[in-house]
Amino acid sequence: MTEYTRERLLIIDFGSQVTQLIARRLRELRVYCEIHPYQNVTDTFLASFKPQAVIFSGGPNTVTNPSHPRPPKEIYEINVPILGICYGQQVMIQDLGGKIDGGKISGGGGTAEFGRALLQQRGDLDLLAGWFDEGPEQVWMSHGDHVAELAPGFDVFAASKNAPFAVVANTNRKFFAIQFHPEVYHTPKGKELFTNFIRISGFSQTWSMDNFHTKALDHIREQVGKKKVICGLSGGVDSSVAAVLIHKAIGDQLTCIFVDHGLLRANEARDVVEMFRDHYNIPLIHTDESELFLSTLENQSDPETKRKIIGRLFVDVFQRYASEIPDAAFLAQGTLYPDIIESISHSGGPSETIKSHHNVGGLPKEMGLRLLEPLRELFKDEVRELGRELGLPKPFIARHPFPGPGLAIRVPGKITRTKIEILRAADAIFIDQITKYDLYDKIWQAFVVILPVRTVGVMGDGRTYDFACSLRAVTSVDGMTADYFPFTHEFLSETSTRIINEVQGINRVTYDITSKPPSTIEWE
């Protein structure tokens, strides 16, 4: 256990789609926490992890099923505060001797409840300090099962119309069980609830980027020693911050490899080389492999095939150049905490694959390298904060996410070099417009998609038969959910005019207003 994670809160994941939001709320309150699937939390794990407090997440299961997911019984005997949320409430109450019923009206008077609900106070509780000052409080409910009979030692402190046991607690043992979700936006005072819980749990709230920064440097030096490190640099926020942090720790023991696959945004390769080689003086191998990638991708249309081709070629090229670095012992990656969480589902199996992710694949094993992942404890916003601590230029820190396969997955249908060039030019205009209107930092991600259709148009006195494109811009906190950005008609009209006038090959511009879900942010 490192010094900056000595005070740790354990989140036991029972499969809720919003478990990551719990962790984000706690990190915002300067409390270090980790999410672990319930089946990994054994008595041995607890003895090693030594949590100062525990939170049970929600989940899709029902405790009325005899084989329902549950925490180890030892969790209730380690003498730390526990907060159970939704399913977490139900499993705690049942484990400790209470009764849970299904969603229909039961002896306890509860029913299924989805959406906003009003919570009425039934008693004073430290967990709810600051609540009910002006009457009932809005919360977000999403449950079928409900508590029908309390476990011994528990009392009721708040109720909603359909959840008479919405907030219950055994105050002597500091066990708190709530039916609603405080981690979501629709529970306005959720942050206050988490603040109260960490205060009850005795956290000093010292988790910060300054603290992490200092300790991460020491940890990298200790882990690497005098050996050499290779870093696959993409120019995105994650790999950029990882590279600068590692270079600050070990200097020229680090060599970055930047593979230009010909699918980058306008001027991106130039910007990456200038910053890392010229500004930071980081040893950098820059290889232009656009001909290899584009010729192999020519006329490919299946999105998974595109991704696999790019991933395979990237591995081949990376391995070729990495093998030229003698005595390399580590491969550095900008892996983030959500990547770690999503690699294991709450049931212990692989998470559902929505689309393949571009990475260095099996390189560490093939090359006999050990992984160095200095950002694996951080969320995206924390990585940006660390980038500011390290002094990275704002354009790199604030850069919108960009997929590893690059522009290839923004060309639905067959890939051609012409389409890539048209797309790159249109995308540059769209980003220029967003910057001109001072909207860049208000948008999570913005890009153009060139559509696999041609449309009839008229330019001057002539008929055109060119491509249509779609603009995509979304707002989000972490990319898990997203909504379209509400541009003005003035902006959209001006942007459309610029693209059609300045980009040869496009004669129609549309705007994608679909949220995530049901769509994904990228089109492929």
Secondary structure, 3 states (H helix, E strand, C coil): CCHHHCCCEEEEECCCCCHHHHHHHHHHCCCCEEEEEHHHCCHHHHHHHCCCEEEECCCCCCCCCCCCCCCCHHHHHCCCCEEEECHHHHHHHHHCCCEEECCCCCCCCCCCEEEEEEEEECCCCHHHCCCCCCCCEEEEEEECCEEEECCCCCEEEEEECCEEEEEEEECCCCEEEECCCCCCCCCCCHHHHHHHHHHHCCCCCCCCHHHHHHHHHHHHHHHHCCCEEEEEECCCHHHHHHHHHHHHHHHHHEEEEEEECCCCCCCHHHHHHHHHHHHCCCCEEEEECHHHHHHHHCCCCCHHHHHHHHHHHHHHHHHHHHCCCCCEEEEECCCCHHHHHHCCCCCCCCCCCCCCCCCCCCHHHHHCCEEECCCCCCCHHHHHHHHHHHCCCHHHHCCCCCCCCHHHHHCCCCCCHHHHHHHHHHHHHHHHHHHHCCCHHHCCEEEEEEEEEEEEEEECCEEEEEEEEEEEEEECCCCCCEEECCCCHHHHHHHHHHHHHHCCCEEEEEECCCCECCCCCCCC
